[in-house]
Amino acid sequence: MKIFITIILILIALIAIVILTFYLLWFIPLRKKEPGFEYVHVDEDGSVRELDKDEIEYLSTEFEPADGGRPYIKNRYSQLTPDKKICGYILRRRVPRHLEIRPIKT
């Protein structure tokens, strides 16, 4: 009986570790709150930049879930698009701290 309880406790601990790891990887902000629009853009070279007015308007538009024209929003900086590129929109708070967010080129 003691072995059975020990095995159950080990399984519960492993499940808790997996859930905690998933939470830390996907939901914890990597940056402090910063001024600016909540999304930024990761370019093909991996650099990160602010959005221009057209991109902000595009991301502020409501889309249906099955709409093929909706923007691709990354969950993690290292996540690749379906065609294996690093570029895409990402929440500002999910950009690693060591990366500089460049201002818009005028």
N, C-alpha and C positions, 0 to 999 in steps of 0.2 A: 504494500500500500504506500509506503514511504517513497519508493522508487517512482511510482505512478504520479504522486504529487510533485516530486522533484522534476520529472519530465514535463508536466503541465506548467510548472513555474518557469522552467527554461524556455518553453515555447512562448509563453506570454511575454517574457523578457525580450526574446528575439523579435516578436511582432511589434513590441513597443519601440525597439531600436530602429526597425525598418520605418515605422510611421514617423518617428522623430527625424530620421535622416531625410525622408521625403519632404517633411515640413521645412526643414532648414534649407534644403536645396531649392525649393520652389517658392517659398513665401516670405522669407526673411529679407528685408531690404539690405542692399549692399552699400548704400550711401545714406547719409543724413538727408533730411528734407532740404531741397535746393530750390531757388526761384526758377521760374520758367515753366513751359508747358510740361505736362506729366510724361510725355513720350519724347524720345530722341531717335535719331536714325543711325544705324550702323552701316557704314559704307563697305564696298567690296574689299577694300584694303584693311578692314577691321577697325578703322578710326571711327569715332563717334562724333556726331555734330547735332546742333540745334536744328529745329525744323523751320522752314520758311512758311509764309502765310498760307500758301496753297496746300501744303502738307498738313498744317494744323486744321484747316477747313475740312480736308479729306478725312482725317482721323476723328473729327468731331461729328461727322455724318453718321446717322443711324443706318445700319445694314441689317438685312435679314440673315439669319444663320447660314442659309444655303446659298447666299449671294456670292457668285464667283468674283465679283469686283471688290469685295471687302479687303481691307489691308491685312497683310501678314504680320502678326504681332508675335515676336519671340518671347519665350518665357525666361531664357537664359542667354547670356551674351554668346556663349560658345555654340548655341543651337544653330544648325544649318537649315536652309530652306530645302524644299523637296528636290531642287536641282543642285544641291550641294554647295550653295553659296552662303557666306556668313552675313550678307547684307539683310536689312529689314528694320522694322520699327521695334522698339523695346521700351518698357517703362524706365524712366530715368533712374528710379531707385534700384533697378536690377543691373545697372552698369557697374562693373567692378570699380572700386575706388581708385585704383592705380591708372585708370584710363581718363584722359582729359576729354571733356565735352567741348568741342570747338564751337565758336560762335558762327552764325550764318555769314557766308561770304556775300559781300555787297558789290 
